[in-house]
């Protein structure tokens, strides 16, 4: 088996079996190509089914010497584990060479979170006198109201906007669908945006179902959303690293701080594992201690 055939099969496996997005598939294949370049530089060139545990250790040692961060190393290992899991499934190998490779330990970096006042200030700073003002307000209200990823936000469909029920249909990672409740404020601003801007636009063919459109009647880009938020943060002088994902972190943190059930937050965020959602509990330890002091019988005494 050569690398090209293995990667072609792996690509089809990720697309058809795992239903991953195009960006995720390219990221996995990029990891495999790094190992391929390493293998092709060895004294005896090896195919993917000939790589040994020692070869992989040498590869990871090279990454370390190149100054690749532990976070990036962990991501590469994760991609290669998926690759060799695929080869094992296809019976191209009998033993998984990466099974005994440990992922580098990474200190979990806690995300920047906006306070409720900071969130209100950002939303209130949007210039509604501009034609796109109501669109930007509706878009950011929905981003915060539903805790969406930026990719999910720009993919929101008119057909998935259930105004009377107060729910939004979201297509998340791996094309997984979920229904997320919307805040009344977000629903109101979406109504304003549709009345004042969207209903009067000439929409490009094939773009009719996308809710948020640019001036040319096309779907927005991730970078456009990022730039809108960046301009507002600079305008207000907020000294935090703010991105569209910060709105998602803030959504989850504010829910947990208010006492929301962690499983409910997990479902709304579309996390596959509860451990991913648990990062938001760190900000609520003070409130948790107050709960224990108030209700535990030994603390009461």
N, C-alpha and C positions, 0 to 999 in steps of 0.2 A: 504493500500500500504506500502510495506517495502522498505528500502533503496536500497537493491540489485536490485529489479525489476525496481525501479525508475531510478537508474543509468544505467542499461542496456538499457532501453528505451531512455534515454538521450544521451547515446553514439551513438545509431543508428540514432537519430535525428541529432546530430552534424555531423556525417559522411555522411548520405544520403541526408538530407535536406539542411544543411549548407555547405557541402563539405569542412570541415575543415581538416587540416593536422593531422596526428597521434599525433604530439607533442602538438598541440593546444587542441585536444580532451583530452589528458592525463592531461593537465594543468587545464581544466575545471572540470574534474572529481576529481582532487586532492582538488579543492576548496570545492566541494560538500562533500567529505570525511571528511574534517575538521569540517564541520557543523554536519555531522553524528556522529563523535566522541564526539562532544559537547552534542548532543541530547542524546546519549547513557550514558552520565555521569550525566544526570539530575535525580532528585528524581523519576519522572515519565517519563519513556522512551517514546519518541515520534517518529512517522514516519515522513517522509518529508511533507506529506499533513496535519500534525497536528501542524507544527511549526507556532508560532504566531509572531507578530511584537515585542512583549516584549522579546520573546526567542531570536530573531535575535539581539536585542539591547544588551542582555546579552552576546551573542556570540561575538559581536564586542568589548564589554567592556573587555572580556577575552583576545582577540587578543591584545588590547592596553596594558593590564597589562603584557602580555608576551613580550612586547617590539617590537611587529611587526610594521614595519614602515608604514607611511601613504600611501606610494606608494603600498606596498604589500597589505594593507587593501583594497585599491581602486580596486586592481586587483581581490581580493577574492570576493568583493561585485559584481563586474562585472560578475564574473563566476556564482555567485548565482542568479543574476538577469536573466541570460540566462536559468538557471535551472528552476526557478519558472515560467519564461515565457513559457517554454516547458510544465510544469505541467498544466498551465492555458490553453494552447492550446489543451492539451489532455483531458481537463475537469476533471482532477484529483483534482483540487482545484477550488473554486468559487471566492476566493479573494486572490490576490497576497500579501503575507505578507511583501515582501521586497520593495514594491512600494514606501513606505514613508521613506525608509532609504536613507539618503544623502551620497554621496561619499565624503570621506575626501578631503579637498582642498590640492592640491599639487602644490608647486612652480615649474613651468616648468624649468627644468635644460637644459641650452643650450648646445648642443653637441660640443665637440672639433672638430675643422675644420683645415685641413691642408691648408697652403697657396699654391699658384701655384708653387712657388720655392721649397717648401718642398716636394710637390708631384713629381716634376721633379727629385729631389734629391733621393727620395726613388726608383723611377723607374730606375734611372740611376745607383743605387748601386747594382742592381741584377748581380750576377756573371754569365756571359754568357759562361764562360769556362766549367761550370759544365753541365752534360747532361740535367738536368732539368731546366737550365737557361732560355732557350727560352720559355719553358712552363710557368714558373713563370712570365716572362715579359709579355707574351701574356695574361695570366690570370689577372694580376693586371691592365694592360692597359684596358682590357674589363670591369673590376670591376669599374674603374674610368670613362671610356668612357660612360658607360650605367647606372651608378648609381644603380647597382644591389645589392640585398641582398645576403649574402654569400650562403644561401640555394639555391637561384636562380642561382648563379654562378656555383656551383658544379653540378647543374642539366642541364646546357646548353647542348643542343643536336646538333650533327652534322646536323641533318635534319632540325633544326631551325636556322641554320646559312646561311643567304642569302647574300653571299658576293657581288654579282653583283648589288643587290638592296641597299646594305648598311644597312640592317636591321637584327635584332636578334629577334626571337620569344622567349618570356620569359613566364614561368608558375609561377605566383606569389601566394600570399596567397589565400586560398580558391579555388585553381586550376584555378584562373582567368588568362586568356591569354592576353598578350599585345605585340605589336611590338615596339621595341625600336631602334632608329637610332644608328649606330655605327660610331665611329671616324675612319678615314683612317689609323691612326697609329695603332689602335687596330687590324684592319683587316690585316695590313701588318705583325704584330707580330704573329697573329694566323697562317698566311701562313707559316712563318718561322718555327713555332713550329710543324706544321703538316709535313713539308718537312724534318726537321732535327730529329724529335723524334717520333711523333705519328705514322707516316706511316711505321716506322720500328719496332714497338712494336708487341708483341704477346698479343692480347687483349682477356680477359676472356669472356667466353660465357655469353651473356646477357648484356654486357657492351659496345657493339660495337658502340652504338649511342651517348654515353657520349663524349663530346669534350675533356675535361681535365681528363687525366688519371695519376695514379701513376706508379711507375716503374714496378709494377706487372700487369699492364694492367687493373686496376680496377678504378672505380670512386673515386675521392678525398673525403676526409672528411672535415667537417667544421674546426676541430681543426688543420688540416694540413695547411689550408689557413691562419688561425690565427697565427700559428707558423712561417710561411714564412714571414708574415708582421712584427711580433714581432722582429725577428732576424734583419731585415733591419732597423727598428727604433732604436734598441740598437746600431747597427753598426754606425749609423749616429749621435747618441747622441741626438735625438729629445726628448725633455722633455714634452711630451703630452701623454694622454691616447689614444693610437691608436689601432684600431681594424679594421676588414674588413668593419664594419659599418661606420667608419670614412671616408672611401673612398666614400660611398654613400652620407654622409652629405656634403663632400667637393664638389662632383659633383653638388649637388643641389645649394649650396651656390655660387659657381663660376658662375653658370648659372644665378641666380637671380642678382648677382652683375653686370653681363654683360648686364642686361636688358631683360632677357628672360621673356616671359609671364608666370605668375604663374600657369595658367591652363595647359599650355604645360608641365611645370615641374611636376605638379600633375599627368598628364597622363603618363609621362615617368617613374616616380617613382612607379606608380601603387597604389597611395593613393586613398582610397574610398572617402575621404572627403577633401575639399580644406583647412579646418582648420588645418589638419595635416601638409600640405605643408607650411602653413603660418609661421611656426617657422623659416623658412629660410629668412624671410623678415627683421628680427631684425638686421641682419648684413648689411643691405642695407639702413638703415635709413639716413646715411650721404649722400649717393648718391641721395636719394629721396628728401632731403632738397635742394640739389643743383639743382635738376630738377625744384622744385617749385620756387626757387629764379630766375632761368633763364627764366621761361616761364609764371608765373602768372602775370597778368597785374598790380596788386597792388604792387608786389615786384619790377617789372620793374621801376615803378615810383619812 
